[in-house]
Amino acid sequence: MSIKRFVGLVFSVLVLANVCLTQEAEAQDTAVAPRYKFNEGDELIYQTVVKFHQKQNLSTGMKLENKSDQTDITIRRFKETDKDGNFQLQTENKSIVVKSSFGPAGDYSYNSRTGEKDSGTALSPTLNDLYSTMTGAVLGVKINPQGKILKATGYKELMADVLKDNPLAAQFAGGGSDDAYKMGLSEQFVTFGDKPVKVGDTWERKFEFDLPQLGKAVGKTTYTYEGNETVKGRKLMKMTLSKELSFDADIKIGEATVSGNFSSEKSSGTAYFDVEKGQLVSLSSKFVLKGQLQVNVNGQNIQIDMDQTQSYKTELLEKLPE
């Protein structure tokens, strides 16, 4: 190759590189206003995996450790758009798979796909009734285009018989209120602000929930627009997120009362959103909760130092798992 051709080739490569960099910079500098979109006939399938690992140190010297992994498959069906442009959705829980270890209380497992129901622990009857009721449940959700959950319905009614005179079941069901369902569902949506955002911009979603038989949760999730990535052929908006959470416990089980506070110390997460289709593709988060609880049983006080790591991931699937 002659020097002239070589110089020409290098010049062409540099020009092409500069064009690509310029286009990328322009794309990154363009403000976007991501919004959820739903169309007639939409049935979106999501898999949500929630894991927690909890360590408890009691003032009596006892140490307890609890672990749980739960995988849910849920269909979100579009029903209608109201006069204000909000979306009415219907969610159907297609399957639940649970594997847990509750220290001295033993191990527990449940699999709605195979019909497996554990019977080997003291918690089995309560949890079997709870998860059997949740499997196949059809509930209502109203959200706005920014992803804010405006209303959740059907959960309180669904849980009424299971939780009646059963405070233990209420702990696992988040208190059994529609607000509890709304709080859990909010973790599966990115909530966008009112204004368009550019790469590097941040925005917040504040929350406050009263959970019957459990307590009160307040906090916020902060999102940062990191740029665009192509994942499996889809151009997606990438965001990172962090969570601040404080929970005041107010629990009564039989003769025992539980009070105290725990809050988040570390958190991180990532979300991918398809701006063109208006669909959340995936959202994952991990956070650490620490705090102290005071347990009073018949006048005897026990202090519990708690350390809990929790993670969840929601992912859009192309079809129902086999």
C-alpha positions as CSV (number, residue, x, y, z in Angstrom):
1,M,0.0,0.0,0.0
2,S,1.4,3.4,-1.0
3,I,1.9,6.2,1.7
4,K,-0.7,8.2,-0.1
5,R,-3.3,5.5,0.1
6,F,-2.4,4.8,3.7
7,V,-2.7,8.4,4.7
8,G,-6.1,8.6,2.9
9,L,-7.3,5.5,4.7
10,V,-6.3,6.9,8.1
11,F,-8.0,10.2,7.3
12,S,-11.2,8.3,6.4
13,V,-11.2,6.3,9.6
14,L,-10.6,9.5,11.7
15,V,-13.5,11.2,9.9
16,L,-15.8,8.3,10.4
17,A,-14.8,8.0,14.1
18,N,-15.5,11.7,14.6
19,V,-18.9,11.5,12.9
20,C,-19.8,8.5,15.2
21,L,-18.6,10.3,18.3
22,T,-20.5,13.4,17.3
23,Q,-23.7,11.5,16.7
24,E,-23.3,9.7,20.0
25,A,-22.7,12.9,21.9
26,E,-25.7,14.5,20.3
27,A,-27.8,11.4,21.2
28,Q,-26.6,11.5,24.8
29,D,-27.4,15.2,25.0
30,T,-30.9,14.8,23.7
31,A,-33.6,15.1,26.4
32,V,-36.1,12.3,26.6
33,A,-39.5,12.1,28.4
34,P,-40.0,8.3,28.9
35,R,-43.5,7.2,29.4
36,Y,-45.3,3.9,29.8
37,K,-47.5,2.9,26.8
38,F,-50.2,0.2,26.6
39,N,-52.2,-0.9,23.7
40,E,-55.4,-3.0,23.2
41,G,-54.5,-6.7,23.7
42,D,-51.3,-6.1,25.6
43,E,-50.3,-9.0,27.9
44,L,-46.8,-8.5,29.3
45,I,-45.2,-11.3,31.2
46,Y,-42.8,-10.5,34.1
47,Q,-40.7,-12.7,36.3
48,T,-39.9,-11.2,39.7
49,V,-37.3,-12.8,42.0
50,V,-37.0,-11.6,45.6
51,K,-34.3,-12.8,48.0
52,F,-33.6,-11.9,51.6
53,H,-31.0,-13.0,54.1
54,Q,-31.7,-11.9,57.7
55,K,-29.4,-12.1,60.7
56,Q,-30.8,-11.5,64.2
57,N,-28.7,-11.2,67.4
58,L,-30.9,-11.4,70.5
59,S,-30.0,-9.9,73.9
60,T,-30.4,-13.3,75.4
61,G,-27.4,-14.5,73.4
62,M,-29.3,-16.4,70.8
63,K,-28.5,-15.9,67.1
64,L,-31.0,-16.5,64.4
65,E,-30.7,-16.6,60.6
66,N,-33.5,-16.6,58.0
67,K,-33.3,-16.9,54.3
68,S,-35.9,-16.9,51.5
69,D,-36.0,-17.0,47.7
70,Q,-39.3,-16.4,45.9
71,T,-40.0,-16.3,42.2
72,D,-43.3,-15.1,40.8
73,I,-44.5,-15.1,37.2
74,T,-47.2,-12.4,36.6
75,I,-49.1,-11.3,33.5
76,R,-50.1,-7.6,33.3
77,R,-53.1,-7.1,31.0
78,F,-54.1,-3.8,29.6
79,K,-57.9,-3.1,30.2
80,E,-58.5,0.5,29.4
81,T,-57.3,4.1,29.4
82,D,-59.4,6.5,31.5
83,K,-60.4,10.1,30.7
84,D,-57.2,11.4,32.4
85,G,-54.9,9.2,30.3
86,N,-54.2,6.7,33.1
87,F,-54.0,3.0,32.5
88,Q,-56.2,0.4,34.1
89,L,-54.3,-2.9,34.3
90,Q,-55.2,-6.4,35.5
91,T,-52.5,-8.6,37.0
92,E,-52.6,-12.3,37.2
93,N,-50.2,-14.3,39.3
94,K,-49.5,-17.4,37.2
95,S,-47.0,-19.1,39.5
96,I,-45.1,-18.9,42.8
97,V,-42.0,-20.8,43.8
98,V,-40.7,-20.4,47.3
99,K,-37.7,-21.8,49.2
100,S,-37.1,-20.6,52.7
101,S,-35.1,-21.4,55.8
102,F,-36.4,-20.1,59.2
103,G,-33.7,-21.2,61.6
104,P,-35.3,-23.3,64.5
105,A,-38.6,-23.2,62.7
106,G,-37.2,-25.3,59.9
107,D,-37.1,-25.2,56.1
108,Y,-40.1,-24.5,53.9
109,S,-40.8,-24.8,50.2
110,Y,-43.8,-24.2,47.9
111,N,-44.1,-24.7,44.2
112,S,-47.4,-23.9,42.4
113,R,-46.1,-25.4,39.2
114,T,-45.6,-28.9,40.6
115,G,-48.2,-28.7,43.3
116,E,-45.6,-29.1,46.0
117,K,-46.7,-27.9,49.4
118,D,-44.4,-28.3,52.4
119,S,-45.8,-29.9,55.6
120,G,-42.7,-30.4,57.7
121,T,-42.6,-27.1,59.7
122,A,-44.8,-25.3,62.1
123,L,-45.2,-22.5,59.5
124,S,-46.4,-24.8,56.8
125,P,-50.2,-24.6,57.3
126,T,-50.1,-20.8,57.4
127,L,-47.8,-20.3,54.4
128,N,-49.5,-23.0,52.3
129,D,-52.9,-21.2,52.7
130,L,-51.2,-17.9,52.0
131,Y,-49.4,-18.9,48.8
132,S,-52.3,-21.0,47.5
133,T,-54.5,-18.0,47.8
134,M,-52.0,-15.8,46.0
135,T,-51.5,-18.3,43.1
136,G,-53.8,-17.4,40.3
137,A,-55.0,-14.2,42.0
138,V,-56.3,-11.5,39.6
139,L,-56.0,-8.0,40.9
140,G,-56.5,-4.4,39.7
141,V,-53.9,-1.7,39.2
142,K,-54.2,1.9,37.9
143,I,-51.0,3.7,36.9
144,N,-50.2,6.9,35.1
145,P,-47.9,7.2,32.1
146,Q,-45.0,8.1,34.4
147,G,-45.3,4.8,36.2
148,K,-46.8,6.0,39.5
149,I,-49.1,3.5,41.0
150,L,-52.3,5.4,41.6
151,K,-54.5,2.6,43.0
152,A,-54.3,-1.1,43.7
153,T,-57.4,-3.1,44.4
154,G,-58.5,-6.6,45.3
155,Y,-55.6,-7.6,47.6
156,K,-57.3,-6.8,50.9
157,E,-60.4,-8.7,49.8
158,L,-58.3,-11.6,48.6
159,M,-56.4,-11.9,51.9
160,A,-59.4,-11.4,54.2
161,D,-60.1,-15.1,55.0
162,V,-56.5,-16.1,55.2
163,L,-55.5,-13.4,57.6
164,K,-58.6,-13.6,59.8
165,D,-57.4,-14.2,63.4
166,N,-53.9,-15.1,62.0
167,P,-51.4,-12.3,62.8
168,L,-48.5,-14.6,61.7
169,A,-49.9,-14.8,58.1
170,A,-50.3,-11.0,58.2
171,Q,-46.6,-10.6,58.6
172,F,-45.9,-12.6,55.5
173,A,-48.7,-10.8,53.6
174,G,-47.4,-7.3,54.4
175,G,-50.4,-6.6,56.5
176,G,-52.8,-7.7,53.8
177,S,-54.0,-4.2,52.8
178,D,-54.3,-2.8,49.3
179,D,-51.6,-0.3,50.3
180,A,-49.3,-3.3,51.0
181,Y,-49.9,-4.6,47.5
182,K,-49.4,-1.1,46.1
183,M,-46.0,-0.7,47.9
184,G,-44.8,-4.1,46.6
185,L,-45.9,-3.3,43.1
186,S,-44.2,0.1,43.1
187,E,-40.9,-1.7,43.4
188,Q,-41.5,-3.3,40.0
189,F,-41.9,0.0,38.2
190,V,-39.6,2.9,37.5
191,T,-41.4,6.1,38.2
192,F,-40.4,9.0,35.9
193,G,-40.6,12.7,36.7
194,D,-42.7,15.3,34.9
195,K,-39.8,16.8,33.0
196,P,-37.7,15.4,30.1
197,V,-34.2,14.2,31.3
198,K,-30.7,14.2,29.8
199,V,-27.8,11.8,30.6
200,G,-26.7,12.5,34.1
201,D,-30.0,13.9,35.3
202,T,-31.6,12.6,38.5
203,W,-35.1,12.5,39.9
204,E,-36.8,11.0,42.9
205,R,-39.9,8.9,43.9
206,K,-40.9,9.5,47.5
207,F,-43.2,7.1,49.3
208,E,-45.0,6.6,52.5
209,F,-47.1,3.6,53.5
210,D,-49.0,2.5,56.6
211,L,-49.1,-1.2,56.8
212,P,-51.7,-2.7,59.2
213,Q,-50.2,-5.0,61.8
214,L,-46.7,-4.2,60.7
215,G,-45.9,-0.4,61.0
216,K,-45.0,2.5,58.7
217,A,-42.5,2.8,55.9
218,V,-41.2,6.1,54.5
219,G,-38.4,6.8,52.0
220,K,-37.4,7.6,48.5
221,T,-35.9,6.1,45.4
222,T,-33.4,8.2,43.4
223,Y,-32.9,7.5,39.7
224,T,-30.1,8.6,37.4
225,Y,-30.2,8.5,33.6
226,E,-26.9,6.9,32.6
227,G,-27.3,6.8,28.8
228,N,-28.5,4.3,26.2
229,E,-27.5,0.7,25.6
230,T,-28.4,-1.9,23.1
231,V,-29.5,-5.2,24.8
232,K,-30.7,-8.2,22.7
233,G,-31.2,-5.9,19.8
234,R,-33.3,-3.3,21.7
235,K,-32.1,0.2,22.2
236,L,-32.8,0.9,25.9
237,M,-32.6,3.7,28.3
238,K,-30.3,2.7,31.2
239,M,-30.8,4.1,34.7
240,T,-29.1,3.4,38.1
241,L,-31.1,3.8,41.3
242,S,-30.6,4.0,45.1
243,K,-33.1,3.6,47.9
244,E,-33.5,5.3,51.3
245,L,-36.0,3.5,53.5
246,S,-37.0,3.8,57.2
247,F,-39.4,1.5,58.8
248,D,-41.1,1.9,62.2
249,A,-42.3,-1.4,63.5
250,D,-45.6,-1.8,65.4
251,I,-46.5,-5.4,65.6
252,K,-48.6,-7.5,68.0
253,I,-48.7,-11.3,67.9
254,G,-50.7,-12.8,70.7
255,E,-49.1,-11.6,74.0
256,A,-46.0,-10.3,72.2
257,T,-45.4,-6.8,71.0
258,V,-42.6,-5.6,68.7
259,S,-41.5,-2.0,68.2
260,G,-38.4,-0.3,66.9
261,N,-36.8,1.0,63.7
262,F,-34.6,-0.2,60.9
263,S,-33.4,1.7,57.9
264,S,-31.4,1.2,54.7
265,E,-27.6,1.6,54.8
266,K,-26.5,0.5,51.4
267,S,-28.4,0.3,48.2
268,S,-27.8,0.0,44.4
269,G,-29.8,-1.0,41.4
270,T,-30.1,-0.8,37.6
271,A,-33.1,-0.5,35.3
272,Y,-33.6,-0.7,31.5
273,F,-36.6,0.9,29.8
274,D,-37.6,0.8,26.1
275,V,-38.6,4.4,25.4
276,E,-40.1,3.7,22.0
277,K,-42.4,0.9,23.2
278,G,-43.0,2.4,26.6
279,Q,-42.0,-0.8,28.4
280,L,-39.9,-1.6,31.4
281,V,-37.5,-4.4,30.3
282,S,-35.7,-5.1,33.6
283,L,-35.2,-3.6,37.1
284,S,-32.9,-5.0,39.7
285,S,-32.0,-3.6,43.2
286,K,-30.2,-4.7,46.3
287,F,-30.1,-3.0,49.7
288,V,-29.1,-3.6,53.3
289,L,-31.4,-2.9,56.3
290,K,-30.1,-2.5,59.8
291,G,-31.7,-1.6,63.1
292,Q,-33.0,-2.6,66.5
293,L,-36.3,-4.1,67.6
294,Q,-37.7,-4.4,71.1
295,V,-39.8,-7.4,71.8
296,N,-42.0,-7.6,74.9
297,V,-43.5,-10.9,75.9
298,N,-45.5,-11.0,79.2
299,G,-43.4,-8.2,80.6
300,Q,-40.0,-9.6,79.5
301,N,-38.0,-7.3,77.1
302,I,-35.8,-8.7,74.5
303,Q,-33.6,-6.6,72.2
304,I,-32.9,-7.8,68.6
305,D,-30.2,-6.4,66.5
306,M,-31.2,-7.0,62.9
307,D,-29.1,-7.0,59.7
308,Q,-31.0,-7.9,56.5
309,T,-29.8,-8.0,52.9
310,Q,-32.6,-8.0,50.3
311,S,-32.6,-8.1,46.5
312,Y,-35.1,-8.2,43.8
313,K,-35.2,-8.4,40.0
314,T,-38.1,-7.9,37.7
315,E,-37.6,-8.9,34.1
316,L,-39.9,-8.9,31.0
317,L,-40.2,-12.3,29.4
318,E,-41.0,-13.2,25.8
319,K,-43.3,-16.1,26.9
320,L,-44.4,-18.0,29.9
321,P,-41.8,-20.4,31.2
322,E,-42.3,-24.1,30.4
